[in-house]
Amino acid sequence: MRLAKGHFQAFAEIVSILTRHRDLTLEMARRELADRYAGQAFGLLWAIGHPVFMVGLYVFIFAFVFKQKVGGTLEMPLDYTAYLLSGLVAWMSFQESLTKSCAAITANAALVKQVVFPLEILPVKGVLASMFPQAVSLILLVVYVLITNGGLHITYLLLPLLIVMQTMAMTGLAFILAPVGAYFRDIKDFMQLFATAGVYLMPVFYLPHWVPDLFKPLLYLNPFSYLIWCYQDALYFGRFEHPWAWGVTGLASLLSFVVGYRIFRKLKPALGNLL
């Protein structure tokens, strides 16, 4: 009971902080996205060009080079490209958020040392900036499905719910990685390796039944797999093909958000002395 009460109080506290500073958070997220391409000839066009290139590269390699034959059946209603994109859109922003979060504190030392600045904003602004590639990828997927299938599943209406759950999970992990990154600077390198390899450790490029029985448990032990299954249900299958994944994702996202903030709150007082 005390644990549940502590979680509820932490949830109410962080929601209050982010609501109170929502304008500052959104502005800093916008500036982070703009500053990333400041001084470059094409500027913010790179923010669109990067996800378009990565999506195109994955589609070319896995759909045209390896020529996977998927789709056209009741069990697999759309083609392989749509299957690939439905899982990839979420992971592209997630992996960027993970790598950004490791440096959220160390890259903003001047702000951390200001007593009055709300440090909770620093991990969150990186999360929000990381959602932009996902928005671009989702638009590409929607256009592709409309062209090839002639319409969208009604489950596309579940996208707002999925994005809320995903954002909560990303924010919770960012609250953990940001202060830990100040204590242990090497974590950003470990996270970059995981971000690169992670896409191959979940059912994005392959169907679960393609995996040898010996390694199938790894899919179910990977918490990110459940988020991918939810996106595939909404964007590819058009039905609750993995109904249990929605419950796992919802609960994991909420716990990540609350526990992550409680860890951040505990470590926050020492951050100024570390920089």
Phi and psi in degrees as GROMACS dihedral restraints (atoms count N, CA, C in turn):
[ dihedral_restraints ]
;  ai    aj    ak    al  type     phi  dphi    fc
    3     4     5     6     1   -64.6    20    10
    4     5     6     7     1   -37.1    20    10
    6     7     8     9     1   -64.3    20    10
    7     8     9    10     1   -44.3    20    10
    9    10    11    12     1   -63.7    20    10
   10    11    12    13     1   -40.2    20    10
   12    13    14    15     1   -64.7    20    10
   13    14    15    16     1   -40.8    20    10
   15    16    17    18     1   -63.5    20    10
   16    17    18    19     1   -40.4    20    10
   18    19    20    21     1   -64.3    20    10
   19    20    21    22     1   -42.5    20    10
   21    22    23    24     1   -64.0    20    10
   22    23    24    25     1   -42.0    20    10
   24    25    26    27     1   -65.1    20    10
   25    26    27    28     1   -40.1    20    10
   27    28    29    30     1   -64.8    20    10
   28    29    30    31     1   -41.2    20    10
   30    31    32    33     1   -61.2    20    10
   31    32    33    34     1   -47.2    20    10
   33    34    35    36     1   -63.2    20    10
   34    35    36    37     1   -37.4    20    10
   36    37    38    39     1   -66.6    20    10
   37    38    39    40     1   -48.2    20    10
   39    40    41    42     1   -70.8    20    10
   40    41    42    43     1   -35.2    20    10
   42    43    44    45     1   -62.9    20    10
   43    44    45    46     1   -41.0    20    10
   45    46    47    48     1   -63.2    20    10
   46    47    48    49     1   -43.2    20    10
   48    49    50    51     1   -63.7    20    10
   49    50    51    52     1   -46.9    20    10
   51    52    53    54     1   -69.4    20    10
   52    53    54    55     1   -33.8    20    10
   54    55    56    57     1   -67.5    20    10
   55    56    57    58     1   -42.1    20    10
   57    58    59    60     1   -65.7    20    10
   58    59    60    61     1   -32.5    20    10
   60    61    62    63     1  -111.9    20    10
   61    62    63    64     1    28.7    20    10
   63    64    65    66     1   -63.6    20    10
   64    65    66    67     1   -39.1    20    10
   66    67    68    69     1   -65.1    20    10
   67    68    69    70     1   -43.1    20    10
   69    70    71    72     1   -64.5    20    10
   70    71    72    73     1   -40.2    20    10
   72    73    74    75     1   -63.4    20    10
   73    74    75    76     1   -46.8    20    10
   75    76    77    78     1   -65.2    20    10
   76    77    78    79     1   -39.5    20    10
   78    79    80    81     1   -66.4    20    10
   79    80    81    82     1   -40.7    20    10
   81    82    83    84     1   -68.6    20    10
   82    83    84    85     1   -34.4    20    10
   84    85    86    87     1   -65.4    20    10
   85    86    87    88     1   -41.0    20    10
   87    88    89    90     1   -64.5    20    10
   88    89    90    91     1   -43.1    20    10
   90    91    92    93     1   -66.4    20    10
   91    92    93    94     1   -36.7    20    10
   93    94    95    96     1   -62.8    20    10
   94    95    96    97     1   -40.7    20    10
   96    97    98    99     1   -66.7    20    10
   97    98    99   100     1   -40.9    20    10
   99   100   101   102     1   -71.5    20    10
  100   101   102   103     1   -41.8    20    10
  102   103   104   105     1   -65.6    20    10
  103   104   105   106     1   -26.5    20    10
  105   106   107   108     1   -61.7    20    10
  106   107   108   109     1   -31.0    20    10
  108   109   110   111     1  -116.7    20    10
  109   110   111   112     1    16.1    20    10
  111   112   113   114     1   -63.2    20    10
  112   113   114   115     1   136.0    20    10
  114   115   116   117     1    85.2    20    10
  115   116   117   118     1    -5.2    20    10
  117   118   119   120     1   -90.4    20    10
  118   119   120   121     1   150.9    20    10
  120   121   122   123     1   -59.6    20    10
  121   122   123   124     1   -40.8    20    10
  123   124   125   126     1   -95.1    20    10
  124   125   126   127     1    -6.8    20    10
  126   127   128   129     1    52.6    20    10
  127   128   129   130     1  -129.5    20    10
  129   130   131   132     1   -67.4    20    10
  130   131   132   133     1   -11.4    20    10
  132   133   134   135     1   -61.2    20    10
  133   134   135   136     1   -26.9    20    10
  135   136   137   138     1   -65.7    20    10
  136   137   138   139     1   -29.5    20    10
  138   139   140   141     1   -63.7    20    10
  139   140   141   142     1   -26.6    20    10
  141   142   143   144     1   -90.8    20    10
  142   143   144   145     1   -39.6    20    10
  144   145   146   147     1   -64.0    20    10
  145   146   147   148     1   -38.0    20    10
  147   148   149   150     1   -61.5    20    10
  148   149   150   151     1   -54.9    20    10
  150   151   152   153     1   -64.9    20    10
  151   152   153   154     1   -33.4    20    10
  153   154   155   156     1   -63.3    20    10
  154   155   156   157     1   -43.5    20    10
  156   157   158   159     1   -64.1    20    10
  157   158   159   160     1   -46.4    20    10
  159   160   161   162     1   -64.1    20    10
  160   161   162   163     1   -42.7    20    10
  162   163   164   165     1   -61.8    20    10
  163   164   165   166     1   -45.9    20    10
  165   166   167   168     1   -61.6    20    10
  166   167   168   169     1   -38.3    20    10
  168   169   170   171     1   -65.2    20    10
  169   170   171   172     1   -47.3    20    10
  171   172   173   174     1   -62.9    20    10
  172   173   174   175     1   -42.7    20    10
  174   175   176   177     1   -63.7    20    10
  175   176   177   178     1   -43.5    20    10
  177   178   179   180     1   -62.0    20    10
  178   179   180   181     1   -45.9    20    10
  180   181   182   183     1   -68.4    20    10
  181   182   183   184     1   -49.1    20    10
  183   184   185   186     1   -88.1    20    10
  184   185   186   187     1   -28.1    20    10
  186   187   188   189     1   -94.3    20    10
  187   188   189   190     1   -29.0    20    10
  189   190   191   192     1  -111.4    20    10
  190   191   192   193     1   -35.7    20    10
  192   193   194   195     1   -77.6    20    10
  193   194   195   196     1   -52.7    20    10
  195   196   197   198     1   -81.2    20    10
  196   197   198   199     1   -17.9    20    10
  198   199   200   201     1    51.8    20    10
  199   200   201   202     1    56.0    20    10
  201   202   203   204     1   -70.3    20    10
  202   203   204   205     1   131.5    20    10
  204   205   206   207     1  -100.2    20    10
  205   206   207   208     1   100.0    20    10
  207   208   209   210     1  -136.9    20    10
  208   209   210   211     1   142.1    20    10
  210   211   212   213     1   113.2    20    10
  211   212   213   214     1   170.9    20    10
  213   214   215   216     1    82.9    20    10
  214   215   216   217     1    11.7    20    10
  216   217   218   219     1  -125.8    20    10
  217   218   219   220     1   170.1    20    10
  219   220   221   222     1   -64.4    20    10
  220   221   222   223     1   -38.4    20    10
  222   223   224   225     1   -72.1    20    10
  223   224   225   226     1   -37.0    20    10
  225   226   227   228     1  -124.5    20    10
  226   227   228   229     1    86.6    20    10
  228   229   230   231     1   -70.3    20    10
  229   230   231   232     1   -31.0    20    10
  231   232   233   234     1  -110.4    20    10
  232   233   234   235     1   177.4    20    10
  234   235   236   237     1   -82.5    20    10
  235   236   237   238     1   179.2    20    10
  237   238   239   240     1   -66.7    20    10
  238   239   240   241     1   -35.3    20    10
  240   241   242   243     1   -60.8    20    10
  241   242   243   244     1   -43.3    20    10
  243   244   245   246     1   -65.3    20    10
  244   245   246   247     1   -37.5    20    10
  246   247   248   249     1   -63.1    20    10
  247   248   249   250     1   -46.1    20    10
  249   250   251   252     1   -60.7    20    10
  250   251   252   253     1   -48.2    20    10
  252   253   254   255     1   -67.1    20    10
  253   254   255   256     1   -34.2    20    10
  255   256   257   258     1   -63.8    20    10
  256   257   258   259     1   -29.6    20    10
  258   259   260   261     1   -91.7    20    10
  259   260   261   262     1   -29.3    20    10
  261   262   263   264     1   -73.5    20    10
  262   263   264   265     1   -32.1    20    10
  264   265   266   267     1   -59.3    20    10
  265   266   267   268     1   -39.0    20    10
  267   268   269   270     1   -75.1    20    10
  268   269   270   271     1   -39.7    20    10
  270   271   272   273     1   -69.3    20    10
  271   272   273   274     1   -32.2    20    10
  273   274   275   276     1   -59.5    20    10
  274   275   276   277     1   -43.5    20    10
  276   277   278   279     1   -76.7    20    10
  277   278   279   280     1   -33.5    20    10
  279   280   281   282     1   -64.6    20    10
  280   281   282   283     1   -44.5    20    10
  282   283   284   285     1   -67.7    20    10
  283   284   285   286     1   -34.9    20    10
  285   286   287   288     1   -67.0    20    10
  286   287   288   289     1   -40.0    20    10
  288   289   290   291     1   -63.4    20    10
  289   290   291   292     1   -41.3    20    10
  291   292   293   294     1   -61.1    20    10
  292   293   294   295     1   -44.4    20    10
  294   295   296   297     1   -71.6    20    10
  295   296   297   298     1   -38.2    20    10
  297   298   299   300     1   -63.7    20    10
  298   299   300   301     1   -39.7    20    10
  300   301   302   303     1   -62.3    20    10
  301   302   303   304     1   -32.3    20    10
  303   304   305   306     1   -62.7    20    10
  304   305   306   307     1   -25.7    20    10
  306   307   308   309     1  -111.9    20    10
  307   308   309   310     1    12.5    20    10
  309   310   311   312     1   -61.6    20    10
  310   311   312   313     1   -34.2    20    10
  312   313   314   315     1   -88.5    20    10
  313   314   315   316     1   -50.4    20    10
  315   316   317   318     1   -64.1    20    10
  316   317   318   319     1   -30.1    20    10
  318   319   320   321     1   -81.8    20    10
  319   320   321   322     1    -6.0    20    10
  321   322   323   324     1  -128.7    20    10
  322   323   324   325     1    45.9    20    10
  324   325   326   327     1   -58.4    20    10
  325   326   327   328     1   -38.8    20    10
  327   328   329   330     1   -63.4    20    10
  328   329   330   331     1   -38.6    20    10
  330   331   332   333     1   -73.0    20    10
  331   332   333   334     1   -36.0    20    10
  333   334   335   336     1   -62.5    20    10
  334   335   336   337     1   -35.3    20    10
  336   337   338   339     1   -79.3    20    10
  337   338   339   340     1    -6.7    20    10
  339   340   341   342     1   -83.5    20    10
  340   341   342   343     1   121.1    20    10
  342   343   344   345     1   -61.6    20    10
  343   344   345   346     1   -35.5    20    10
  345   346   347   348     1   -88.6    20    10
  346   347   348   349     1    -7.1    20    10
  348   349   350   351     1   -79.6    20    10
  349   350   351   352     1   131.8    20    10
  351   352   353   354     1   -75.0    20    10
  352   353   354   355     1   103.1    20    10
  354   355   356   357     1   -65.3    20    10
  355   356   357   358     1   -21.3    20    10
  357   358   359   360     1   -59.3    20    10
  358   359   360   361     1   -22.3    20    10
  360   361   362   363     1   -70.4    20    10
  361   362   363   364     1   -33.0    20    10
  363   364   365   366     1   -59.9    20    10
  364   365   366   367     1   -48.1    20    10
  366   367   368   369     1   -68.1    20    10
  367   368   369   370     1   -35.1    20    10
  369   370   371   372     1   -69.6    20    10
  370   371   372   373     1   -37.5    20    10
  372   373   374   375     1   -64.6    20    10
  373   374   375   376     1   -34.3    20    10
  375   376   377   378     1   -67.4    20    10
  376   377   378   379     1   -37.3    20    10
  378   379   380   381     1   -62.4    20    10
  379   380   381   382     1   -46.8    20    10
  381   382   383   384     1   -65.0    20    10
  382   383   384   385     1   -40.4    20    10
  384   385   386   387     1   -64.0    20    10
  385   386   387   388     1   -32.7    20    10
  387   388   389   390     1   -72.3    20    10
  388   389   390   391     1   -16.1    20    10
  390   391   392   393     1   -76.3    20    10
  391   392   393   394     1   -15.1    20    10
  393   394   395   396     1   -62.9    20    10
  394   395   396   397     1   -46.7    20    10
  396   397   398   399     1   -57.1    20    10
  397   398   399   400     1   -33.6    20    10
  399   400   401   402     1   -66.7    20    10
  400   401   402   403     1   -39.4    20    10
  402   403   404   405     1   -61.0    20    10
  403   404   405   406     1   -42.7    20    10
  405   406   407   408     1   -64.0    20    10
  406   407   408   409     1   -44.4    20    10
  408   409   410   411     1   -64.6    20    10
  409   410   411   412     1   -38.8    20    10
  411   412   413   414     1   -63.6    20    10
  412   413   414   415     1   -39.3    20    10
  414   415   416   417     1   -63.0    20    10
  415   416   417   418     1   -42.8    20    10
  417   418   419   420     1   -60.9    20    10
  418   419   420   421     1   -42.9    20    10
  420   421   422   423     1   -64.5    20    10
  421   422   423   424     1   -45.7    20    10
  423   424   425   426     1   -59.5    20    10
  424   425   426   427     1   -46.1    20    10
  426   427   428   429     1   -62.4    20    10
  427   428   429   430     1   -43.2    20    10
  429   430   431   432     1   -63.1    20    10
  430   431   432   433     1   -46.2    20    10
  432   433   434   435     1   -65.8    20    10
  433   434   435   436     1   -38.7    20    10
  435   436   437   438     1   -62.1    20    10
  436   437   438   439     1   -40.3    20    10
  438   439   440   441     1   -71.1    20    10
  439   440   441   442     1   -44.4    20    10
  441   442   443   444     1   -86.2    20    10
  442   443   444   445     1   -27.2    20    10
  444   445   446   447     1  -112.3    20    10
  445   446   447   448     1   -16.0    20    10
  447   448   449   450     1    81.4    20    10
  448   449   450   451     1     0.7    20    10
  450   451   452   453     1  -178.8    20    10
  451   452   453   454     1   174.4    20    10
  453   454   455   456     1  -116.3    20    10
  454   455   456   457     1   149.3    20    10
  456   457   458   459     1   -66.5    20    10
  457   458   459   460     1   149.6    20    10
  459   460   461   462     1   -64.8    20    10
  460   461   462   463     1   -20.4    20    10
  462   463   464   465     1   -67.7    20    10
  463   464   465   466     1   -10.6    20    10
  465   466   467   468     1   -62.9    20    10
  466   467   468   469     1   -20.1    20    10
  468   469   470   471     1   -68.5    20    10
  469   470   471   472     1   -14.3    20    10
  471   472   473   474     1   -82.6    20    10
  472   473   474   475     1    -3.7    20    10
  474   475   476   477     1   -56.2    20    10
  475   476   477   478     1   -44.9    20    10
  477   478   479   480     1   -56.7    20    10
  478   479   480   481     1   -40.7    20    10
  480   481   482   483     1   -63.9    20    10
  481   482   483   484     1   -43.7    20    10
  483   484   485   486     1   -62.8    20    10
  484   485   486   487     1   -41.3    20    10
  486   487   488   489     1   -66.6    20    10
  487   488   489   490     1   -37.4    20    10
  489   490   491   492     1   -63.9    20    10
  490   491   492   493     1   -46.6    20    10
  492   493   494   495     1   -62.9    20    10
  493   494   495   496     1   -43.1    20    10
  495   496   497   498     1   -63.5    20    10
  496   497   498   499     1   -43.9    20    10
  498   499   500   501     1   -63.2    20    10
  499   500   501   502     1   -39.2    20    10
  501   502   503   504     1   -63.1    20    10
  502   503   504   505     1   -43.4    20    10
  504   505   506   507     1   -64.3    20    10
  505   506   507   508     1   -44.8    20    10
  507   508   509   510     1   -63.3    20    10
  508   509   510   511     1   -40.2    20    10
  510   511   512   513     1   -66.5    20    10
  511   512   513   514     1   -42.3    20    10
  513   514   515   516     1   -60.7    20    10
  514   515   516   517     1   -44.7    20    10
  516   517   518   519     1   -67.1    20    10
  517   518   519   520     1   -34.7    20    10
  519   520   521   522     1   -65.4    20    10
  520   521   522   523     1   -37.8    20    10
  522   523   524   525     1   -63.0    20    10
  523   524   525   526     1   -28.2    20    10
  525   526   527   528     1   -82.8    20    10
  526   527   528   529     1   -48.4    20    10
  528   529   530   531     1   -69.2    20    10
  529   530   531   532     1   -33.4    20    10
  531   532   533   534     1   -61.2    20    10
  532   533   534   535     1   -55.1    20    10
  534   535   536   537     1   -70.4    20    10
  535   536   537   538     1   -35.7    20    10
  537   538   539   540     1   -62.7    20    10
  538   539   540   541     1   -35.5    20    10
  540   541   542   543     1   -63.8    20    10
  541   542   543   544     1   -26.8    20    10
  543   544   545   546     1   -75.9    20    10
  544   545   546   547     1   -32.1    20    10
  546   547   548   549     1   -80.6    20    10
  547   548   549   550     1   -39.5    20    10
  549   550   551   552     1  -129.1    20    10
  550   551   552   553     1    90.8    20    10
  552   553   554   555     1   -65.1    20    10
  553   554   555   556     1   -24.2    20    10
  555   556   557   558     1   -70.3    20    10
  556   557   558   559     1   -10.9    20    10
  558   559   560   561     1   -63.3    20    10
  559   560   561   562     1   -27.7    20    10
  561   562   563   564     1   -64.8    20    10
  562   563   564   565     1   -32.8    20    10
  564   565   566   567     1   -72.7    20    10
  565   566   567   568     1   -40.2    20    10
  567   568   569   570     1   -61.5    20    10
  568   569   570   571     1   -40.4    20    10
  570   571   572   573     1   -69.9    20    10
  571   572   573   574     1   -33.8    20    10
  573   574   575   576     1   -64.5    20    10
  574   575   576   577     1   -38.6    20    10
  576   577   578   579     1   -65.3    20    10
  577   578   579   580     1   -43.1    20    10
  579   580   581   582     1   -65.6    20    10
  580   581   582   583     1   -40.0    20    10
  582   583   584   585     1   -62.5    20    10
  583   584   585   586     1   -34.8    20    10
  585   586   587   588     1   -73.3    20    10
  586   587   588   589     1   -44.5    20    10
  588   589   590   591     1   -84.0    20    10
  589   590   591   592     1   -21.9    20    10
  591   592   593   594     1   -58.4    20    10
  592   593   594   595     1   -34.9    20    10
  594   595   596   597     1   -63.9    20    10
  595   596   597   598     1   -24.4    20    10
  597   598   599   600     1   -88.8    20    10
  598   599   600   601     1    -5.4    20    10
  600   601   602   603     1   -99.8    20    10
  601   602   603   604     1     7.4    20    10
  603   604   605   606     1  -137.7    20    10
  604   605   606   607     1   162.2    20    10
  606   607   608   609     1   -76.9    20    10
  607   608   609   610     1    67.7    20    10
  609   610   611   612     1   -99.8    20    10
  610   611   612   613     1   -50.2    20    10
  612   613   614   615     1   -93.9    20    10
  613   614   615   616     1    -9.0    20    10
  615   616   617   618     1  -141.3    20    10
  616   617   618   619     1   160.3    20    10
  618   619   620   621     1   -86.9    20    10
  619   620   621   622     1   146.0    20    10
  621   622   623   624     1   -54.2    20    10
  622   623   624   625     1   -34.8    20    10
  624   625   626   627     1   -75.5    20    10
  625   626   627   628     1    -6.9    20    10
  627   628   629   630     1   -76.9    20    10
  628   629   630   631     1   -19.9    20    10
  630   631   632   633     1   -78.8    20    10
  631   632   633   634     1   134.1    20    10
  633   634   635   636     1   -57.4    20    10
  634   635   636   637     1   146.0    20    10
  636   637   638   639     1   -54.9    20    10
  637   638   639   640     1   -32.8    20    10
  639   640   641   642     1   -61.7    20    10
  640   641   642   643     1   -32.0    20    10
  642   643   644   645     1  -104.2    20    10
  643   644   645   646     1    -5.5    20    10
  645   646   647   648     1   -58.7    20    10
  646   647   648   649     1   -37.8    20    10
  648   649   650   651     1   -57.0    20    10
  649   650   651   652     1   -26.4    20    10
  651   652   653   654     1   -64.7    20    10
  652   653   654   655     1   -32.3    20    10
  654   655   656   657     1   -63.8    20    10
  655   656   657   658     1   -40.8    20    10
  657   658   659   660     1   -81.4    20    10
  658   659   660   661     1   -19.9    20    10
  660   661   662   663     1   -83.4    20    10
  661   662   663   664     1   -18.2    20    10
  663   664   665   666     1   -82.2    20    10
  664   665   666   667     1   113.1    20    10
  666   667   668   669     1   -64.7    20    10
  667   668   669   670     1   -24.3    20    10
  669   670   671   672     1   -71.4    20    10
  670   671   672   673     1   -24.1    20    10
  672   673   674   675     1   -60.1    20    10
  673   674   675   676     1   -35.5    20    10
  675   676   677   678     1   -68.2    20    10
  676   677   678   679     1   -37.3    20    10
  678   679   680   681     1   -64.6    20    10
  679   680   681   682     1   -41.8    20    10
  681   682   683   684     1   -62.2    20    10
  682   683   684   685     1   -42.2    20    10
  684   685   686   687     1   -62.4    20    10
  685   686   687   688     1   -37.2    20    10
  687   688   689   690     1   -63.9    20    10
  688   689   690   691     1   -44.3    20    10
  690   691   692   693     1   -64.6    20    10
  691   692   693   694     1   -38.2    20    10
  693   694   695   696     1   -66.4    20    10
  694   695   696   697     1   -37.7    20    10
  696   697   698   699     1   -58.9    20    10
  697   698   699   700     1   -46.0    20    10
  699   700   701   702     1   -75.7    20    10
  700   701   702   703     1   -40.7    20    10
  702   703   704   705     1   -98.7    20    10
  703   704   705   706     1   -23.1    20    10
  705   706   707   708     1  -113.6    20    10
  706   707   708   709     1   -57.4    20    10
  708   709   710   711     1   -74.9    20    10
  709   710   711   712     1   -32.3    20    10
  711   712   713   714     1    72.4    20    10
  712   713   714   715     1    20.5    20    10
  714   715   716   717     1  -159.5    20    10
  715   716   717   718     1   170.2    20    10
  717   718   719   720     1   -84.0    20    10
  718   719   720   721     1    76.9    20    10
  720   721   722   723     1   -69.2    20    10
  721   722   723   724     1   -29.3    20    10
  723   724   725   726     1  -128.2    20    10
  724   725   726   727     1    69.4    20    10
  726   727   728   729     1   -60.8    20    10
  727   728   729   730     1   -35.2    20    10
  729   730   731   732     1   -65.7    20    10
  730   731   732   733     1   -26.5    20    10
  732   733   734   735     1   -65.4    20    10
  733   734   735   736     1   -31.1    20    10
  735   736   737   738     1   -67.7    20    10
  736   737   738   739     1   -42.0    20    10
  738   739   740   741     1   -66.0    20    10
  739   740   741   742     1   -42.5    20    10
  741   742   743   744     1   -63.7    20    10
  742   743   744   745     1   -44.3    20    10
  744   745   746   747     1   -65.3    20    10
  745   746   747   748     1   -43.5    20    10
  747   748   749   750     1   -61.7    20    10
  748   749   750   751     1   -46.9    20    10
  750   751   752   753     1   -67.1    20    10
  751   752   753   754     1   -44.1    20    10
  753   754   755   756     1   -64.1    20    10
  754   755   756   757     1   -38.3    20    10
  756   757   758   759     1   -64.7    20    10
  757   758   759   760     1   -44.8    20    10
  759   760   761   762     1   -65.0    20    10
  760   761   762   763     1   -44.8    20    10
  762   763   764   765     1   -64.6    20    10
  763   764   765   766     1   -40.5    20    10
  765   766   767   768     1   -60.8    20    10
  766   767   768   769     1   -44.1    20    10
  768   769   770   771     1   -62.4    20    10
  769   770   771   772     1   -46.6    20    10
  771   772   773   774     1   -75.4    20    10
  772   773   774   775     1   -49.5    20    10
  774   775   776   777     1   -65.7    20    10
  775   776   777   778     1   -39.3    20    10
  777   778   779   780     1   -60.2    20    10
  778   779   780   781     1   -43.1    20    10
  780   781   782   783     1   -66.6    20    10
  781   782   783   784     1   -39.0    20    10
  783   784   785   786     1   -64.1    20    10
  784   785   786   787     1   -36.6    20    10
  786   787   788   789     1   -67.3    20    10
  787   788   789   790     1   -44.1    20    10
  789   790   791   792     1   -60.0    20    10
  790   791   792   793     1   -45.2    20    10
  792   793   794   795     1   -61.4    20    10
  793   794   795   796     1   -36.2    20    10
  795   796   797   798     1   -72.2    20    10
  796   797   798   799     1   -37.5    20    10
  798   799   800   801     1   -86.7    20    10
  799   800   801   802     1   -18.1    20    10
  801   802   803   804     1   -56.0    20    10
  802   803   804   805     1   -42.8    20    10
  804   805   806   807     1   -59.1    20    10
  805   806   807   808     1   -25.6    20    10
  807   808   809   810     1   -93.5    20    10
  808   809   810   811     1    -4.7    20    10
  810   811   812   813     1   -64.7    20    10
  811   812   813   814     1   -39.6    20    10
  813   814   815   816     1   -60.4    20    10
  814   815   816   817     1   -34.4    20    10
  816   817   818   819     1   -76.9    20    10
  817   818   819   820     1   -17.1    20    10
  819   820   821   822     1   -83.1    20    10
  820   821   822   823     1   -17.8    20    10
